[in-house]
Amino acid sequence: MSALSLLDSAEWLGRCVWAERQAFEILGRWSVDESTPSARVLFAAHSAHHGWRSELARERLPRLADKSPADFVDPSGPEVAEVFDDLSRQSATGYRLVAAYEVILPELITAYGRYAGALSPVSDATTARLLRILTTDVEADRQEGRQLLGSIVSAPDDLAKADSFQARVSRALTAAGGILGSDTAHPV
């Protein structure tokens, strides 16, 4: 498989920026109206982490004569944007935790791995390093979130509802091609 072109890589990286920015905004809103104090604190901290990761990725976007970095920052498609819109409207703490830590963050980890696998180890070394940093940081947030989720959602009925919600959202993201979309020219 050939490495991604500059424009293909910029599109993927722009999708990373978009997804991280969406997570920043969603968790930030949740941190304001969340009724569970421990979840409110976690959402606020992790919202800031998403904002930081978004800026790190945005700094790697190319500046071209006919395109600015902002031109690359878009969802991979309207279906992914719809999934994020649906997630942003969750009001129950358990569903919010599942959305963030069992859907969004695992999807980001998988997508970053797929993207890294399509990069050239020579010409894209800086972007590959960035993806390792992002992946490590996302995984740390995921572990913290999963700990809180396990302490809040433990009753069998609640677990079944959370699993059903997670499956539904995961199916929607899969149908949309994943959180960063799919690239048929560069299957990774």
C-alpha positions in Angstrom: 0.0 0.0 0.0 1.3 3.5 -0.8 1.4 6.2 1.7 -1.3 8.9 1.8 -0.8 11.9 -0.4 -0.5 15.3 1.3 -4.1 16.2 0.6 -5.4 12.7 1.7 -3.4 13.0 4.9 -4.7 16.6 5.5 -8.3 15.4 5.1 -7.8 12.7 7.7 -6.1 15.1 10.0 -8.9 17.6 9.5 -11.3 14.9 10.5 -9.3 14.3 13.7 -9.5 18.0 14.5 -13.2 18.1 13.8 -13.9 15.0 16.0 -11.8 16.3 18.9 -13.4 19.7 18.6 -16.9 18.1 18.7 -15.9 16.1 21.8 -14.5 19.2 23.4 -17.8 21.0 22.8 -20.1 18.1 23.9 -18.2 17.3 27.1 -17.9 21.0 27.8 -21.7 21.5 27.6 -22.2 18.4 29.7 -19.9 19.7 32.4 -22.2 22.7 32.9 -25.5 20.8 33.3 -24.4 17.4 34.6 -26.1 16.5 37.9 -23.5 14.0 39.1 -20.5 16.0 40.6 -17.9 13.4 39.7 -19.1 13.2 36.1 -19.2 17.0 35.9 -15.6 17.3 37.0 -14.5 14.5 34.6 -16.4 16.0 31.7 -14.8 19.4 32.3 -11.2 18.0 32.5 -11.7 15.8 29.5 -13.3 18.5 27.5 -10.1 20.5 28.0 -8.1 17.5 26.9 -10.1 17.2 23.7 -9.5 20.9 23.1 -5.8 20.5 23.5 -5.7 17.5 21.2 -7.7 19.4 18.6 -5.2 22.2 18.6 -2.2 19.9 18.4 -3.7 18.2 15.3 -4.8 21.6 13.8 -1.2 22.8 14.0 -0.1 19.9 11.7 -2.6 20.8 9.0 -0.8 22.1 5.8 -1.0 25.7 4.7 -1.4 25.6 0.9 -1.7 28.4 -1.7 -5.3 27.5 -2.4 -6.4 26.0 1.0 -6.1 27.1 4.6 -5.9 24.7 7.5 -9.6 25.4 8.3 -10.6 24.1 4.8 -9.7 20.6 6.0 -11.7 20.6 9.3 -14.9 18.8 8.5 -16.7 15.7 9.5 -16.2 12.7 7.2 -19.8 13.0 6.2 -23.2 14.2 7.4 -23.9 10.8 9.1 -21.0 11.3 11.5 -22.2 14.8 12.3 -25.7 13.4 13.0 -24.3 10.8 15.4 -22.4 13.6 17.3 -25.6 15.7 17.3 -27.5 12.8 18.8 -24.9 12.2 21.4 -24.8 15.8 22.4 -28.5 15.7 23.4 -28.0 12.9 26.0 -29.0 14.0 29.4 -28.7 10.9 31.5 -25.3 10.5 33.2 -24.9 6.8 32.3 -25.6 7.4 28.6 -23.2 10.4 28.6 -20.5 8.3 30.1 -21.2 5.4 27.7 -21.2 7.9 24.7 -17.9 9.4 25.7 -15.9 6.5 27.1 -17.3 3.4 25.4 -18.0 5.0 21.9 -16.2 8.2 21.1 -12.9 7.5 22.7 -12.5 3.9 21.5 -13.5 5.1 18.0 -10.8 7.8 18.1 -8.2 5.3 19.3 -9.1 2.9 16.4 -9.3 5.7 13.9 -5.9 7.1 14.9 -4.4 3.7 14.6 -5.8 3.3 11.1 -4.6 6.7 10.1 -1.1 6.0 11.5 -1.0 2.7 9.5 -1.5 4.6 6.2 1.4 7.1 6.8 4.9 6.9 5.4 7.4 6.3 8.2 9.8 8.7 6.5 7.8 11.7 5.2 5.0 11.5 7.8 7.1 10.8 10.9 5.9 14.0 12.7 2.3 13.2 12.1 2.8 9.6 13.2 4.4 10.8 16.4 1.4 13.2 17.0 -1.0 10.2 16.5 0.9 8.2 19.1 0.6 11.2 21.6 -3.1 11.6 20.8 -3.7 7.8 21.2 -1.9 7.6 24.5 -3.8 10.7 25.9 -7.2 9.4 24.7 -6.5 6.0 26.2 -5.7 7.6 29.6 -9.0 9.6 29.5 -10.9 6.5 28.5 -9.6 4.5 31.5 -10.6 7.3 33.9 -14.0 7.5 32.3 -14.6 3.8 32.3 -13.8 3.7 36.0 -16.4 6.3 36.7 -18.9 4.5 34.4 -18.4 1.3 36.3 -19.1 3.0 39.6 -22.3 4.7 38.4 -23.8 2.1 36.0 -23.8 -1.3 37.8 -27.3 -2.5 38.2 -28.2 -5.2 35.7 -31.0 -3.2 34.1 -28.8 -0.2 33.8 -26.0 -2.3 32.3 -28.4 -3.8 29.7 -29.7 -0.3 28.8 -26.1 1.0 28.5 -25.0 -1.9 26.4 -28.0 -1.4 24.1 -27.3 2.3 23.7 -23.6 1.6 23.1 -24.5 -0.9 20.4 -26.9 1.4 18.7 -24.4 4.3 18.6 -21.6 2.0 17.5 -23.7 0.7 14.6 -24.5 4.3 13.5 -20.8 5.2 13.5 -19.9 2.0 11.6 -22.6 2.7 9.0 -21.1 6.2 8.6 -17.7 4.7 7.9 -16.3 5.3 11.4 -15.6 8.4 13.4 -13.1 9.7 10.8 -14.8 8.0 7.9 -13.4 5.5 5.5 -11.1 6.0 2.6 -11.6 3.5 -0.2 -8.5 4.7 -2.0 -6.4 3.8 1.1 -8.0 1.0 3.0 -6.2 0.8 6.3 
